[in-house]
């Protein structure tokens, strides 16, 4: 897994609200989500790449002045850690 994260948050706020959530199944096992949040973060930059494990895929979050957008492209299947493969 690759996870790069930079965050500056407001320590006097605990605000966190989902503004919108759009999701779509692209193929039998691949999905995409586009989400918007209102948070207590002043700046957020987050990138995650997970090639294996539950919901493996790519996730990017960009945020400025308390508003964040998330784009997540992932596999909807769960991971079987005993066989190192996806459960169909």
C-alpha atoms as a printed R data frame, in Angstrom:
   type eleno elety resid chain resno       x       y       z
1  ATOM     1    CA   UNK     A     1   0.000   0.000   0.000
2  ATOM     2    CA   UNK     A     2   1.145   3.527  -0.803
3  ATOM     3    CA   UNK     A     3  -0.360   6.268   1.322
4  ATOM     4    CA   UNK     A     4   0.671   9.927   0.978
5  ATOM     5    CA   UNK     A     5  -1.072  12.392   3.258
6  ATOM     6    CA   UNK     A     6  -0.757  16.075   4.167
7  ATOM     7    CA   UNK     A     7  -3.276  17.677   6.494
8  ATOM     8    CA   UNK     A     8  -3.676  20.905   8.456
9  ATOM     9    CA   UNK     A     9  -6.758  20.878  10.660
10 ATOM    10    CA   UNK     A    10  -8.543  23.295  12.944
11 ATOM    11    CA   UNK     A    11  -8.061  21.930  16.506
12 ATOM    12    CA   UNK     A    12 -11.110  23.836  17.828
13 ATOM    13    CA   UNK     A    13 -13.589  22.245  15.420
14 ATOM    14    CA   UNK     A    14 -15.036  18.746  15.125
15 ATOM    15    CA   UNK     A    15 -17.209  19.452  12.067
16 ATOM    16    CA   UNK     A    16 -17.689  16.566   9.636
17 ATOM    17    CA   UNK     A    17 -20.632  16.304   7.246
18 ATOM    18    CA   UNK     A    18 -21.260  14.432   4.008
19 ATOM    19    CA   UNK     A    19 -22.406  16.924   1.367
20 ATOM    20    CA   UNK     A    20 -22.916  14.440  -1.454
21 ATOM    21    CA   UNK     A    21 -22.146  10.869  -2.405
22 ATOM    22    CA   UNK     A    22 -22.266   9.580  -5.968
23 ATOM    23    CA   UNK     A    23 -21.308   5.994  -6.724
24 ATOM    24    CA   UNK     A    24 -21.522   3.782  -9.770
25 ATOM    25    CA   UNK     A    25 -20.657   0.185 -10.557
26 ATOM    26    CA   UNK     A    26 -18.512   0.279 -13.713
27 ATOM    27    CA   UNK     A    27 -17.986  -3.456 -14.245
28 ATOM    28    CA   UNK     A    28 -18.904  -6.559 -12.301
29 ATOM    29    CA   UNK     A    29 -16.104  -5.925  -9.772
30 ATOM    30    CA   UNK     A    30 -15.048  -2.278 -10.230
31 ATOM    31    CA   UNK     A    31 -16.782   0.795  -8.835
32 ATOM    32    CA   UNK     A    32 -16.196   4.522  -8.600
33 ATOM    33    CA   UNK     A    33 -17.289   6.988  -5.922
34 ATOM    34    CA   UNK     A    34 -17.282  10.775  -5.904
35 ATOM    35    CA   UNK     A    35 -17.911  12.294  -2.483
36 ATOM    36    CA   UNK     A    36 -17.996  15.768  -0.974
37 ATOM    37    CA   UNK     A    37 -17.466  16.592   2.683
38 ATOM    38    CA   UNK     A    38 -17.522  19.605   4.972
39 ATOM    39    CA   UNK     A    39 -14.794  19.107   7.572
40 ATOM    40    CA   UNK     A    40 -12.657  20.898  10.122
41 ATOM    41    CA   UNK     A    41  -9.553  20.580   7.915
42 ATOM    42    CA   UNK     A    42  -7.968  23.699   6.452
43 ATOM    43    CA   UNK     A    43  -5.886  21.809   3.872
44 ATOM    44    CA   UNK     A    44  -6.073  18.124   2.951
45 ATOM    45    CA   UNK     A    45  -4.076  16.241   0.338
46 ATOM    46    CA   UNK     A    46  -4.440  12.474   0.451
47 ATOM    47    CA   UNK     A    47  -3.482   9.757  -2.042
48 ATOM    48    CA   UNK     A    48  -3.844   6.026  -1.400
49 ATOM    49    CA   UNK     A    49  -2.972   3.113  -3.681
50 ATOM    50    CA   UNK     A    50  -3.876  -0.342  -2.413
51 ATOM    51    CA   UNK     A    51  -3.283  -3.189  -4.938
52 ATOM    52    CA   UNK     A    52  -4.568  -5.958  -2.618
53 ATOM    53    CA   UNK     A    53  -6.873  -6.267   0.363
54 ATOM    54    CA   UNK     A    54 -10.506  -5.337   0.888
55 ATOM    55    CA   UNK     A    55 -11.695  -2.788  -1.674
56 ATOM    56    CA   UNK     A    56  -8.294  -2.477  -3.370
57 ATOM    57    CA   UNK     A    57  -7.884   0.554  -5.605
58 ATOM    58    CA   UNK     A    58  -6.966   4.222  -5.783
59 ATOM    59    CA   UNK     A    59  -8.343   7.028  -3.602
60 ATOM    60    CA   UNK     A    60  -7.603  10.768  -3.849
61 ATOM    61    CA   UNK     A    61  -8.872  13.473  -1.488
62 ATOM    62    CA   UNK     A    62  -8.336  17.187  -2.013
63 ATOM    63    CA   UNK     A    63  -9.567  19.743   0.494
64 ATOM    64    CA   UNK     A    64  -9.350  23.459   1.120
65 ATOM    65    CA   UNK     A    65 -10.923  25.636   3.853
66 ATOM    66    CA   UNK     A    66 -13.202  22.927   5.219
67 ATOM    67    CA   UNK     A    67 -14.481  21.460   1.949
68 ATOM    68    CA   UNK     A    68 -13.134  18.188   0.561
69 ATOM    69    CA   UNK     A    69 -13.693  16.139  -2.570
70 ATOM    70    CA   UNK     A    70 -12.896  12.446  -2.728
71 ATOM    71    CA   UNK     A    71 -12.509  10.297  -5.850
72 ATOM    72    CA   UNK     A    72 -12.279   6.566  -5.162
73 ATOM    73    CA   UNK     A    73 -11.855   3.852  -7.810
74 ATOM    74    CA   UNK     A    74 -11.905   0.406  -6.206
75 ATOM    75    CA   UNK     A    75 -12.664  -3.304  -6.410
76 ATOM    76    CA   UNK     A    76 -15.925  -4.192  -4.645
77 ATOM    77    CA   UNK     A    77 -14.770  -7.687  -3.694
78 ATOM    78    CA   UNK     A    78 -13.302  -8.626  -0.328
79 ATOM    79    CA   UNK     A    79  -9.878 -10.172   0.137
80 ATOM    80    CA   UNK     A    80  -9.236 -13.692   1.453
81 ATOM    81    CA   UNK     A    81  -5.980 -13.423   3.417
82 ATOM    82    CA   UNK     A    82  -5.560 -17.210   3.636
83 ATOM    83    CA   UNK     A    83  -5.465 -17.720  -0.156
84 ATOM    84    CA   UNK     A    84  -4.170 -14.215  -1.077
85 ATOM    85    CA   UNK     A    85  -6.951 -13.686  -3.598
86 ATOM    86    CA   UNK     A    86 -10.274 -11.985  -3.976
87 ATOM    87    CA   UNK     A    87 -13.449 -13.713  -2.792
88 ATOM    88    CA   UNK     A    88 -15.907 -13.858  -5.718
